[in-house]
Amino acid sequence: MVKIIHPGDATDLNLPGRKSLEIISQQVGSAEVTLRLVEIPVAVPGETPRKPHRHADFEECMYVLSGQGMTRTSNGESEVSAGDTILVSAGEPHVTRNIGSEPLRMLCFFPTANCSEQK
């Protein structure tokens, strides 16, 4: 099977603190993968930062398309920018924040067709 998904076909997940468009998932017929385009806006002074979340049963792989960010895990913080890839182990609490002057855009891959986050 081959399926073409156009930009307007993505589902906006309305997640707090970011725009998250689900492009591929079980909802469009995927059996084993989820793909999201995530955009984290420039931080606003006084804004409450997002808290870390985790995915108990699967890894997350994030490819930074543009912008600058800071990923925090139990191992500390790491700066990321365009071209960097972040691999987060299953169950690892993590959060990525925008530390730049433009939106931080990433493609996020999950090896499951039904992705959810846990706090």
Secondary structure, 3 states (H helix, E strand, C coil): CCCCCCHHHCEECCCCCCEEEEEECHHHCCCCCEEEEEEECCCCCCCCCCCCEECCCCCEEEEEEECEEEEEECCEEEEEECCCEEEECCCCCEEEEECCCCCEEEEEEECCCCCCCEC
